[in-house]
Amino acid sequence: MADASGGDAKKGWKPATKAVRGGLMRSEHGEIAEALYLTSGYAYDSAEQAMRRMAGEEPGFVYSRYGSPTCEMLQQRLALIEGAETCRVTGSGMGAISSAILAPLKTGDRVVAAKALFGSCRWIIANQMPKYGIETVFVDGADMDAWEREIAKGCQLVLIESPANPLLDGVDIAAVSELCRKAGALLVVDNVFATPILQKPLELGADVVVYSATKHMDGQGRVMAGAILCDEARMTEIYDPWLRHMGPAASPFNAWVVLKGLETMQLRVEAQSRSAARLADAIADHPAIAAVRYPHRKDHPHYEVHKKQMRMGGTMMALSVKGGQEAAFRFLNALELVDICNNLGDTKSLACHPSTTTHRALSDEEQATMGLDRSWIRFSVGLEDSDDLEADLIQALNKV
């Protein structure tokens, strides 16, 4: 396969060009669309070549659990978009985040994490890591004194989401990264809600960035995939052995779908963000609304952090309705255009009740520590006309 990604020219490419041309490898047939290589294994010219490839002495593919041409194109493109040295893709976002936080750790290590996390991420830290003899502690992501106090006690890894799932809490990535540097701790940032289009954690000091590529990167509700991005040395020494032997591999087909999704990601994310900002303003004063959270609204408690880190407010918002779970369910069931779904980042607008879906594994007490109660609804804004979305939200709120 020939590398047609542009050589040194790619260093000066703008983001939209990287999303379309990055990592492109064409076969001898000269296909315009990226080739899809559906194979589990690869043939060698000789036993000697097989030996060299398996030993890493000769470039080339050996087994699709280790990598494939289609996955390699996706990895190169994501690295270009993110501004990372390298990338590895996985079969799901949780495959990426679990690998990113477990691979570097051992018994006796200590982890500090923000309280506001996706439910499965919090479950791993609160329930699984202690089984391996890893100490874990959660802090309020906006409390810099708490970050400084807990990181200074000694830790090996710090995990944050910003904006966090589901209430879009903000964490000052640059400030936390400085504390991590002093303590020698690895900073892992889940950047799913912001996307690499709106926020660059590596530029803010993060060591590792993770994504569920299921979300905005595919962006059209078709496949599952995840991504880990970091420096070459860390990937080679820590993550490659884990990924090869533990096996959270991405399928070539799913990688191909995400590749095609990346071509339009910037267009989609920017359009969805504009619509989300408008909708947040449109419903904020409705009598059924107790609170609206949108990163670039000035009434968001972490507005200053989000404004500093994100160039737009993103595609996600959260709304609290008066009347608790009963009112929240009444609102969701009254929606006519928007789907009830626990996915996000789709071209279709989606809404869910986090307390009973994405964060249901957490007790009410655990949910309360991140400010979540049963009145909150998480809303992912799609590409429908914003007039139609506003009308659907208003008519549903009127029924609350």
N, C-alpha and C positions, 0 to 999 in steps of 0.2 A: 504494500500500500504506500502511496505517495503522500507526504505531508504537504497539504495545500493551504495551510493555515496562515501563510503570509510571512513566515520567518521573522526577521527582526521588525518588520513593519507592524506586527501586532502590538508591539510595545507602545506605539503611539495611537492605537485605535481608540475611538470613542466607545462608550458602553454599548450602544446599539449595534455597532459593527462587531464587537466581540460576541454579542449574543447570537449573531447570525453566522459568523465566519470562524469563530474560535474553535480550535481543535479539529478542524475539518481534515479528514484523511480519505482521499479518493482511491478507489481501486483502479486497475488498468482499464476499466470500462468508462471511467470519467463521469460517473453518476452525479447529478446535481443534489438530489436529496441524499442525506447520509445513508450509508449502507447498513442493513440490519443483518448481523451475523448470529443466526440461531444455531449454535453448536455448543456442545458440552466439552468437546475435546479438540485437539489439533494434531495433525500428522507431522512427523519429522522426516527429514531427508535421510537420516541415518541414526543408528543407536548412539553414535558419538555426539550428534547434534542434540538428541534428547537429553543426554547426560549434561551437556554444557548449559542448555536452557534451564533445566531443573536446578542446576547449581548457581544460576544467575550469572554465568560467565558469557552468555550470548543473549542478545535481546530477542524477544519473541514471546508468543503466547503459549501456555502449556495446558491450561485447564480453566474453564469459565468461572470456577469458584475463585480463582486468582485474578482473572481479568479477561476482557474480550475487546476486540477492536471497537465495538459500539460503545461499551462502557468507557474505554479510554478516550474516545472523542468527547463524551460527556464530561469526564473528569478534567480534561484540558480546557474545555469551554468554561466550566464552573470556576476553575482556578483563575482564568483570565478575568471573568466578571467580578470575582471577589477580590482580586489582587493578591491571591495567595500563591505560595511557591508550588503547592501541589494539592491534589484532592483525591479522595477515594469515595466511591459511591457504594451504597448498601441497599438491602432489599426494602427498607422502610426507614422512616424518621427515627423510630425507637431503636432500630438496629444501629443507626448512626450515634444517637445520644448515649445509649447504653455502652457501646464500644468506646466512645470518646471519654467517658468518665470512669469506666471500670479497667480498661487496659493499662493505664498508668499506675494503678493503685495496688497496694499489698496490705496484708495484715499489719495492724499497728498504725496505719496512716490515719489522717484526719481530714475531713471534708467540711467546708463551710459553703452553704447555699442560701440563696434568697428564699424567703417563705413562699413567695408567689411563683409557682412553677406549674407546668402542665401536670395533670394528675399522675400519669405514669412515671414521669421524671421524679416527682416527689416521692412516689411509692418506692422506687429503686433506692433512693437515698435514705428514706426513713425505715424501710423494712428489709431490703436485701443486703445493703452494705454492712449493717451491723452483724449479719450472719457470717460475714467474712472477717470479722474482727476489725472493721473500719469504723472509727468514731465519726459521727455526723452531728452537725448543728445547723439550725436555720436562723437567719436574721432578717429583720425588716430591711428590704432592699434599699429603702430611701434613707436609712439611718447610718450615716457614715461613721459615727462614733462606734456603733455596733460592729460594723465591718472592720474597723481598725482594731477594736478590742479582740475580736475572735480570730482574725488573721494573725495578729501579733502573738497569740498563744501558740502558734505553730500549726501549719496545715500544709497539705501537699496539693490540694485541688480546690478550686472555687468554681461554682456553677451559678450562672445567672441567665435569666431571660429578660429582655427589654426591647419592646413592650412585652409584658408577661401575660400569660394565659391564666385566667380569662378577663381580668379587669384592667389590663393594659398598664400595669404598674411600670414605673421607670426606674432604672438603676444607672448611675453615673459610671459608665464603663471605664472611662479614662481614670477616674479617681480610684476605683477598685483595682484597676490594673497596676497602678503605682504601688498600692499596698501589697499586691501579690508579688511584685518584683522585689520589694524589700524583704519579703518573707521566703522567697524562693518557691512560691506556689504557682501552679499551673492554672490559668484562667480560661475556662471554657464558656463560650457564649452561645446560647440558642437564639438565633436571629430570624426565626421563622416569620414572626408577625411583621417585622420591618422589611424583610427581603434585602438582598444585596443592592437592590435598586435605591433604597432609601437610607440605608445605614451600613457602615463599614466597620465592624468591630475590630478587625486586625489593625486598621489605621488608628483606632482608639486605644490600642494596647493589648487586646486579647491575644492569647496564644493559639487557641483553637476555636473555630466556628463550626457549628453544626446546623443542619437543616433537615426538615422533612420536605423532600422534593415533591412529595405528594401534593403539597399545597400550591403556592403561586408558580412554582417552576413548571410543573405539569399544568396546573391552573385550570384544567377542564374536566376534573373529576374522573380520570381514566385509570391511572395506575398508582402504585405505591413505590416510593424510593426515598433514600436518604443520602446525605453527603457529609463528609468530614473534611475540613480544609485547615491546613497549617503549614509549617515549614518542612522542608524535605528531610532534614535530619530526624525530627520527631516522628514523622510518618514512617520512615524506614526502620527506625530502631524500636518504636513502641507499637504503632498501629498496624503495620503490615503483617507482622507475625500473628497478632491477634485475629485480624480479619481473615487471613488465610486458613488458620487452624480452627477458629470458632465458626466460620462459615456464614456470616450474614450478608451473602453476596446479592448484588442486584442482577436481575435478569436482563439479558441484552435487549429483549423486546421493551421492557419498561424503560430502560436507559434511552432507547431510540425515541420513545414517546416523549420523554422529558426533554431530549435534545430539541425536538420540534416545538415543544412548549416554550423553551427559552427564547426562541426567535421573536416571540411576541410578548415576553414577560414585561419588559419596560413599558410598552404601550398599555398593557392591561393594568399593571399596578398603578401607573400614574392616573389613568382614567378612573379606576375604582377608588383611588384616594380622593380625587376631586369630588366624586359622588358621595363618598362617606362623610367628608367634611360638610357638605351641604346638608345631608340627612341629619347629622348630629345637631346642627343648628336648627333644623326644621322641627324636630320633635322635643327639643330641650325644655320648652315652656308648656308643653301639653299638661293638662291637669292630672293625667294618670301617671305621669313620670315623676319618680322620686329623685332620680339622678341620671345623668348621661356622662359617660367617660369616652373621650376621644383625645388622642395624644396631643393634637395641636389646638384644642380648645383651651382658653385661658383658665377655665374653671377646673381643668384636670389637676389633681393634687401634685402631679409630677410634670407639669407643663414645661417648666424651664429646662429640665433634663431632656425631655423629648425634643424640644425646639432646638436645643444645642446639637443633638446627635442625629436627628432625622430631618431630611430635607423636605419631606411632606409628612402628613399625619398618618398615612397608611390606610389600609383597606378594612380595618377592624374597629368596631365600637362596642361598648357595653351599655346596657340601659337597665335601670332598676325601676320596677313598676310598683306603685302603691298597692298593698294588699298581699304581699308575699307570694308563695308558690301558687296559690289558687288563682290570683290575678295574672301571674306570669304564664300559667298554662292557658288561661282564657285568651290572653294575647296571642300566644303561639298558635292556638287552635283557630283563631280568627283570621290568621294570615291567608291570603288568597293567591298571591304571586310568589311570595318567599317560601322556600321549603324549610321544613324542620329537619335538620341534619347536623351531626356533630363534626362534619368536615369543615374546612375553611379554605379561603384563597381560591375559590372556584369562580368561573364566569357567571354562575348562577348564585344569586344571593341566598344565604343560608343562615338560619337562626337556631340556637339550642339553649337548653336550660342547664348550665354547667353543674349545678349542685347534684342533679340526678343523672347526668350523662358523663361528661368528660372528667369530672372530679368526684364522681360518686363513690370511688374507693376510699375517699378521705372522710373521716368523721366530721360531724358538725363543728366540733371544737377545732379540728385541723383546718377546716374551711374558714372558720371565723378568724384564724390567725392571719389569713391573707385577705381579709375583708370581704369574703364571699358569704352571702346568705342566699336564701331561696327566692329572693325577689329579683335576682339578676338574670339577664338574658344576654348571651353573646351573639353578636351580629356580624356576619361576614358579608361585605357589600360586593355585589357582582357587577356585571356589565349591562344590566337592564337600564332602560332610560330612567334617570333619577326622578323624573316627574311621576312615573308609574310606581317606583319604589316608595316615594313619599306618600302617595295616595294610599298604598297598601298599609304602610305603617300607621298612618293617621286613622284609617277606618278600623284597624285592629285595636289601636289604643282607645278609640271611642267606645269600643265594646267592653273595655276593662271597667 
